[in-house]
């Protein structure tokens, strides 16, 4: 797969995850941690051009929310915490 990516993205160096400190068997867990981090910080965690989604969205507790709706819910949670 790396060779196919390299062929399709000339000029971009492909770096194995372990060179960045992520063990091969932990790549999926690491990827989901990044998605969770982005959602926690109210940032979209999908890429419509890659996923085919109609708009940027957040995945929160297994439910997809439009970016504006997710931000509104996040603000309500923040007010409740105060």
C-alpha positions in Angstrom: 0.0 0.0 0.0 2.9 2.4 0.8 4.3 1.8 -2.7 0.9 2.7 -4.3 0.6 5.8 -2.2 4.1 6.9 -3.1 3.3 6.3 -6.8 0.2 8.4 -6.6 1.8 11.2 -4.6 5.1 11.9 -6.3 7.4 14.2 -4.4 5.9 13.3 -1.0 8.0 11.2 1.3 6.2 8.2 2.8 7.3 7.8 6.5 6.5 4.6 8.4 4.5 5.3 11.6 7.1 3.7 13.8 9.6 6.4 12.7 7.2 8.9 14.3 7.0 6.9 17.5 3.7 5.1 16.7 4.0 1.3 16.8 2.5 -0.4 13.7 0.0 -2.4 15.9 -1.2 0.9 17.5 -1.9 2.9 14.3 -5.6 2.4 14.4 -5.9 3.3 18.1 -3.8 6.3 17.5 -5.9 7.4 14.5 -9.1 7.2 16.7 -7.4 9.1 19.4 -6.7 11.9 17.0 -10.3 11.9 15.8 -11.5 12.1 19.5 -9.1 14.9 20.2 -10.4 16.9 17.3 -14.0 16.3 18.3 -13.2 17.3 21.9 -11.8 20.6 20.7 -14.8 21.3 18.6 -13.0 20.8 15.3 -14.5 18.8 12.4 -13.0 15.3 12.3 -13.8 14.2 8.8 -12.6 15.2 5.4 -15.5 15.6 3.0 -13.3 15.3 -0.1 -12.0 11.9 1.2 -15.1 10.5 2.7 -17.8 11.7 0.2 -19.6 13.5 3.0 -21.7 16.5 1.9 -20.2 18.8 4.6 -17.7 18.8 7.4 -19.1 17.1 10.5 -18.2 15.9 14.0 -18.6 12.4 15.2 -19.8 12.6 18.8 -20.7 9.4 20.7 -21.2 7.6 17.5 -23.6 10.2 16.0 -22.6 12.5 13.2 -23.5 16.2 13.7 -23.2 19.1 11.2 -20.4 21.4 12.3 -22.7 24.2 13.4 -24.9 21.9 15.4 -22.0 20.3 17.1 -20.6 23.7 18.1 -23.9 24.8 19.5 -24.1 21.6 21.6 -20.5 22.1 22.8 -21.3 25.7 23.9 -24.4 24.3 25.9 -22.2 21.7 27.6 -19.6 24.4 28.5 -22.3 26.5 30.1 -23.5 23.6 32.1 -20.0 23.0 33.5 -19.8 26.5 34.8 
